[in-house]
Structure formats: structure tokens, C-alpha cells
Amino acid sequence: MANDNYGERTESATPKRREEARNEGKVARSTELTNALALLAGVAALSFLGGRLMQRLSDLFRSLLGTSPSGLATEAGVYFAFQRLSLQITVILAPLLISLIAVGLASNVLQVGFMLTGKPISPRWSLIDPIEGFKRILSLRSVTELLKSILKVSIIGLIAWVTLKSDLDRLVPLTGADGPTLVGQVGAATVRLGLRVGLALLVLGILDYGYQRWEFERSIRMSRQELEEEQKQTEGDPQVKARVRVAQRLLARRRMMVDVAKADVVVTNPTHYAVALKYDRPTMPAPLVVAKGMRKLAERIKEVAKENRVPVVEDPPLARLLYKECEVGSAIPVSVYQAVARVLAYVWKLRGRTQGGRVAA
């Protein structure tokens, strides 16, 4: 995404392009927002747990200072003491560390969802290409990141100066105070400073997230040619699809002509429509439309019917209705049962069949 040449990319990214970008680890994510939330979480944890953490750390170091010198006289004793001290400090600081990790993970999940991919850390030759590196240095994204860093440092410096200046009058007289009082006041000032800096960075992070979203959408845009190539890959070449549709229509017409030869009757509007019907009373609940067509196809249906001695009956209203309401392979609607029954009875009479019953409803 280092390439800032988006002049020819005017089309919005397709779902396939978005999925490919996500699989490569390219998503809209603001590290500034994550850092701001982590800082606020740390400040909140210190404000609630700070007193307890300081008390436990103080007790730990008192016990360490009270350790017998003979226990630290050997290398093994020093190693054991260091190992125990490290474990105890980790346990004491665990709530603070867990809160920071949880907030960091939650921030990333809220921004990009659950995503596991190794593409961003996989080796890429472009990262060691001096020409590409020079392009990245001079890119719009690099300039933007530099300006953001300068703005962030300026904001933090300004807030720190204003906060410390306001707290200076309270802290200076405490230079001779006892330890707990001094630590409490310094801790409160640190929490105030962290809270103000965190809120300022949160605002900056939200703005940065909006920028990252805009930059991401801009970077995955597609050119017209890329869009057409993707459509060809996913849906097939339009010319090939057109040829396939033509072939499918020809096959469907051939199957219809075969079925016309086995039909019981063809109902026509003399010059426009032709609908071929078939009805086998023992196996069919209602007559089926086995073929239909208009104009040239209707003429072809009538020709095939005459070649195979299938009766052709002119009934313009019925032919139009059947053509409009029925699909090939479907049964006729109830509304035309009576009209079709009359036609079939007429055909059976011509063929010398027994008239039997009416068309099944």
C-alpha cells in the first residue's frame, strides 16, 4: 500500500478485493488509538491499584534488604534471590500487565475483527529494495506519519508542561515530607498527567482511525480494467458466456422439438404463438406444456407437429393465455382446464380414441 499513485483507480473495491487485502494483513487500523486506550487503561489501573502495588513492592524490597548477607555470598544464592524477586514482581504487576494486554487486544479486535495472518511479517524483497525504500520515504503516507508524530510530541509536551506547572506549587513544599506523603502526591500528579495525555491521544487516535479508514479505502480502489478482469475471473468472459447461452438455447429448442413430436396437440394463434401439450391420464394430474414459441419458433413447432402427425388446433385466446401463463415443463393452470379439456376431447375424437372422462382437475 505504499504506492500513492491512485489516479487511475476510480472504482470502489469489490468484496473479493477486500478479502484479498485482509488475507494479506492490509486493514484499516490505528496504532495511535490502541496506544491511547492502553495508556488510559494503565492510568486507570494505577489509580485503583496504585496504593496496593506500592505497598506490596515496598514490603518486597524490605524483605530483600532484610535478607541475610550469607544467603547472597555465593553465585547460586544470588541467582536464586534474583529469580524469586523477578517472580514476585511479576505477580505483583500482573493485574496491570493483564489490563494493558486486554485493552490492546480489544482495541485491535474492535478495529479489524479477529484476524490471524502471517503475511505482514513474511519476507518481502521490496523492503530491502533501495528504490522502493526511497519511494516510501518520499510518499504521502510517510509525510503524514511524520506530521502526526510531530503533532503528538507537541501535544504531549504542552500537556505535560501545563500539568506540571500547575502541580509544582504543591510538590515543591513536599521535598522534606515523609515518604508515603511524597509518594502519594507524586502518584496523584502522575495519574493526572497520564489521564490528560491519554484523553488528548484518544482524540488524536480517533481522528487517526478516520484517516486510516480513508487511506485504506483509497489504497484498495480498483481501476476499470482491474474490475473487468476480476469479473472475468469470477463470472467468466462475457463473450464466452454469451456463446454458452446461445448453445443452451439451441439445445433447449432441440429438446422441445423432440417433445413436440410426442405431444398430443399444438394450440396456435395462426401467426404468432404455438403451445404443445401432452396429457397421459394415468400418470399426469394435468396436461403439461412440453414446448412453446412465438413467430419463427412457433412456425417451427407447427412444422414438426405436422411432420409427426400431431394435431394443430387454432384457438388464439387459449394459445395466448397458455404462452403467457405457462413455462415449458409445467402443468397448465386451473383456469384453463375446461378450455384445454375441450381441445383434447376434440383431438381424441379425431384420433378415434375413447372420450373417457374429463381432464383431471
Secondary structure in CASP SS format (residue, H / E / C, confidence):
PFRMAT SS
TARGET T0000
AUTHOR 0000-0000-0000
METHOD secondary structure of the structure
MODEL  1
M C 1.00
A C 1.00
N C 1.00
D C 1.00
N C 1.00
Y C 1.00
G C 1.00
E C 1.00
R C 1.00
T C 1.00
E E 1.00
S C 1.00
A C 1.00
T C 1.00
P H 1.00
K H 1.00
R H 1.00
R H 1.00
E H 1.00
E H 1.00
A H 1.00
R H 1.00
N H 1.00
E C 1.00
G C 1.00
K C 1.00
V C 1.00
A C 1.00
R C 1.00
S C 1.00
T H 1.00
E H 1.00
L H 1.00
T H 1.00
N H 1.00
A H 1.00
L H 1.00
A H 1.00
L H 1.00
L H 1.00
A H 1.00
G H 1.00
V H 1.00
A H 1.00
A H 1.00
L H 1.00
S H 1.00
F H 1.00
L H 1.00
G H 1.00
G H 1.00
R H 1.00
L H 1.00
M H 1.00
Q H 1.00
R H 1.00
L H 1.00
S H 1.00
D H 1.00
L H 1.00
F H 1.00
R H 1.00
S H 1.00
L H 1.00
L H 1.00
G C 1.00
T C 1.00
S C 1.00
P H 1.00
S H 1.00
G H 1.00
L H 1.00
A C 1.00
T C 1.00
E H 1.00
A H 1.00
G H 1.00
V H 1.00
Y H 1.00
F H 1.00
A H 1.00
F H 1.00
Q H 1.00
R H 1.00
L H 1.00
S H 1.00
L H 1.00
Q H 1.00
I H 1.00
T H 1.00
V H 1.00
I H 1.00
L H 1.00
A H 1.00
P H 1.00
L H 1.00
L H 1.00
I H 1.00
S H 1.00
L H 1.00
I H 1.00
A H 1.00
V H 1.00
G H 1.00
L H 1.00
A H 1.00
S H 1.00
N H 1.00
V H 1.00
L H 1.00
Q H 1.00
V H 1.00
G C 1.00
F C 1.00
M C 1.00
L C 1.00
T C 1.00
G C 1.00
K H 1.00
P H 1.00
I H 1.00
S C 1.00
P C 1.00
R C 1.00
W H 1.00
S H 1.00
L H 1.00
I C 1.00
D C 1.00
P H 1.00
I H 1.00
E H 1.00
G H 1.00
F H 1.00
K H 1.00
R H 1.00
I H 1.00
L C 1.00
S C 1.00
L H 1.00
R H 1.00
S H 1.00
V H 1.00
T H 1.00
E H 1.00
L H 1.00
L H 1.00
K H 1.00
S H 1.00
I H 1.00
L H 1.00
K H 1.00
V H 1.00
S H 1.00
I H 1.00
I H 1.00
G H 1.00
L H 1.00
I H 1.00
A H 1.00
W H 1.00
V H 1.00
T H 1.00
L H 1.00
K H 1.00
S H 1.00
D H 1.00
L H 1.00
D H 1.00
R H 1.00
L H 1.00
V H 1.00
P H 1.00
L H 1.00
T H 1.00
G H 1.00
A C 1.00
D C 1.00
G H 1.00
P H 1.00
T H 1.00
L H 1.00
V H 1.00
G H 1.00
Q H 1.00
V H 1.00
G H 1.00
A H 1.00
A H 1.00
T H 1.00
V H 1.00
R H 1.00
L H 1.00
G H 1.00
L H 1.00
R H 1.00
V H 1.00
G H 1.00
L H 1.00
A H 1.00
L H 1.00
L H 1.00
V H 1.00
L H 1.00
G H 1.00
I H 1.00
L H 1.00
D H 1.00
Y H 1.00
G H 1.00
Y H 1.00
Q H 1.00
R H 1.00
W H 1.00
E H 1.00
F H 1.00
E H 1.00
R H 1.00
S H 1.00
I C 1.00
R C 1.00
M E 1.00
S C 1.00
R H 1.00
Q H 1.00
E H 1.00
L H 1.00
E H 1.00
E H 1.00
E H 1.00
Q H 1.00
K H 1.00
Q H 1.00
T H 1.00
E H 1.00
G C 1.00
D C 1.00
P H 1.00
Q H 1.00
V H 1.00
K H 1.00
A H 1.00
R H 1.00
V H 1.00
R H 1.00
V H 1.00
A H 1.00
Q H 1.00
R H 1.00
L H 1.00
L H 1.00
A H 1.00
R H 1.00
R H 1.00
R H 1.00
M H 1.00
M H 1.00
V H 1.00
D H 1.00
V H 1.00
A C 1.00
K C 1.00
A C 1.00
D C 1.00
V E 1.00
V E 1.00
V E 1.00
T E 1.00
N E 1.00
P C 1.00
T C 1.00
H C 1.00
Y E 1.00
A E 1.00
V E 1.00
A E 1.00
L E 1.00
K E 1.00
Y C 1.00
D C 1.00
R C 1.00
P C 1.00
T C 1.00
M C 1.00
P C 1.00
A C 1.00
P C 1.00
L E 1.00
V E 1.00
V E 1.00
A E 1.00
K E 1.00
G E 1.00
M E 1.00
R C 1.00
K H 1.00
L H 1.00
A H 1.00
E H 1.00
R H 1.00
I H 1.00
K H 1.00
E H 1.00
V H 1.00
A H 1.00
K H 1.00
E H 1.00
N C 1.00
R C 1.00
V C 1.00
P C 1.00
V E 1.00
V E 1.00
E E 1.00
D C 1.00
P H 1.00
P H 1.00
L H 1.00
A H 1.00
R H 1.00
L H 1.00
L H 1.00
Y H 1.00
K H 1.00
E H 1.00
C C 1.00
E C 1.00
V C 1.00
G C 1.00
S C 1.00
A E 1.00
I C 1.00
P C 1.00
V H 1.00
S H 1.00
V H 1.00
Y H 1.00
Q H 1.00
A H 1.00
V H 1.00
A H 1.00
R H 1.00
V H 1.00
L H 1.00
A H 1.00
Y H 1.00
V H 1.00
W H 1.00
K H 1.00
L H 1.00
R H 1.00
G C 1.00
R C 1.00
T C 1.00
Q C 1.00
G C 1.00
G C 1.00
R C 1.00
V C 1.00
A C 1.00
A C 1.00
END
